[in-house]
Amino acid sequence: MPAVLRYVQHRITQHPNTDVTFEAECLKCEWQATPSTDGAAVDVECMGHAGREGHQGFRRICTSFALVERIE
């Protein structure tokens, strides 16, 4: 019996009732910014750390939750 294929379109969106969370960590020491839903606040913390310690490299992390739904 031949296979029957059905293609269904989907969309991906930000999961409702969730926020994007921003984080950062110094690449030279163990320092980490306080996670926040405000990316600018995390950047300000990184700049403060850079000013105090002279460290220039940071790993920035942006976490969000997605929802995939069928479009019908």
Secondary structure as UniProt FT lines:
FT   STRAND          10..14
FT   TURN            16..17
FT   STRAND          21..26
FT   HELIX           39..53
FT   STRAND          58..63
FT   STRAND          66..70
//
